Amino acid sequence: EDQVTQSPEALRLQEGESSSLNCSYTVSGLRGLFWYRQDPGKGPEFLFTLYSAGEEKEKERLKATLTKKESFLHITAPKPEDSATYLCAVHSVQGAQKLVFGQGTRLTINP
Amino acid sequence: SQTIHQWPATLVQPVGSPLSLECTVEGTSNPNLYWYRQAAGRGLQLLFYSVGIGQISSEVPQNLSASRPQDRQFILSSKKLLLSDSGFYLCACQGFLEETQYFGPGTRLLVL
């Protein structure tokens, strides 16, 4: 069974304090790993898709990386507007058309 | 690019009442459509998905049902709501031959 575990559950940082969020996964064969950002009361917003180990993608202060067992979302010099819940999901070879989501990391950036 | 509409945005219903949530998609054809539920502070639970008109796959046994009467319309229903049906319901769309799912704004349902 495909599984995704995100850590930590919650993270509080000061503005400008860089850190990383972790997404560990177990799948039968990875077709893609997805990162989303979700603001309170809203639907998740797509950030990145990673397909193979060693791949990296960047968007503003965010950089996502992928290994064979986990993905990291690095946040460099975060700002208060980066506060949100970050969700990780995997699409496996045997998962048909479905994504399996982690529980998310709730990130708070204090000014 | 695709746009996903959900309504209503918020709904308060008594226990035992029926439910109908609607999701419509613009900007894509023959998409895969999904219904998720998100409990407060938790991850997304896949409820139903559809790869075409009239084709529904159910992921969890419950008192909810889904239908897809048109290519870009997905409906979530219940005949009698339970307290445990409260939550944030999200519709998602994955374009034909695409990998990424995009989400609608969600419907917050409170069953009292």
Interface residues (C-beta under 8 A of the other chain):
Chain A: R31 G32 F34 Y36 G41 K42 G43 P44 E45 F46 T49 L87 A89 H91 A96 Q97 K98 L99 F101 G102 Q103 G104 R106
Chain B: I4 N32 Y34 G41 R42 G43 L44 L46 Y49 V51 S57 E59 F88 L90 Q94 E99 T100 Q101 Y102 F103 G104 P105 G106 R108
